[in-house]
Amino acid sequence: MTKDQQQKYIQGQRQAWLSMLKNCLKELDFDDLEGKAWQVQWALEREMIVQKLREVCHHFGDNDWPENLNLAHVIENHLNRHLRS
């Protein structure tokens, strides 16, 4: 399996987990729970941002960064530098 194929496989896995999590939270009426809804919403939103950054970095930068890396660092070092060069 090439590095690109492996990355696509991992992205597919993460998309599947994200989809299942969204369905679980919907079925559990998670929006009604006090104090935690914003944390879950943030986690879901961050995961979607990471997926989009992976797509853009694939075409215009590099994907040599871990999923938990600071997003500003990803944009600066793995996308912006490639766009400026």
N, C-alpha and C positions, 0 to 999 in steps of 0.2 A: 504494500500500500504506500503510495507516495505521500509526501508531507501535505500536499494540497488535498488529496483524497481523505487523509486522516482528519484534517481540519474540517472538511465538509461533513464527515461522519459525526464528529464531536458537535458541530453546530446543529445537525439534525437531531441528535440526542437531546441537546439543551432545549431545542424548540419543542420536542415532544414532552419533556418534563414541564416546561412552562405552560403548555396547553393543558396538561393534566392538573397542574396547580391552579390555574384559572378556573377550571371546571369544579375542582374541589371547593375552592373558596366561594364560588357562586352557590353551590349546593348547601354550603354551611352558613349562608347569609353572613359572611364575615364582615361586611360593611357595618353591621349592627353591633359588633363587639367594640367596646370602648377602649381607646388608647393604642390599639395595635393596627388599626386599619391603615393608617398613614405609612407604617413601616412595611407592611405587605405591599401597598401600592408603590412605594419607592423601590422595593426589591424587584417587582414586576417591571416597572418602568426602566430601571437600570439594565435589566436583562434584555429588554427590547432595544435599548440604546447600544448595548454591546453587540447584539446581532447586526444592527445597521452599520456600526463601525467596522465590523468584520467584513461586511459586503464592500463598503467603500475602500477599506484598506486593501482588500483583495485586488481591486482594480487600480488604485492610485497610490498605495503605500505598501506596507508589509504587515503580516499577521504574526510576527514573532513576539507576541506578548501574551501573558497569562490573563485569564478571565477576570481576576480580582485586581488588576492593575488600575491605578488612579486614571480616570478617564481623560483628565487634562493632559497627563503624561502620554497617554495613547495618542491623542490628537496631535500633540506637539512633536513627539519623537517617532511615531510610526505612520503618520499621515502628512502633517504639515511640512516636515523636512523633505519628503519625497515630492510634494507638490511644488515646493520652492526651487528644487534643483533641476 
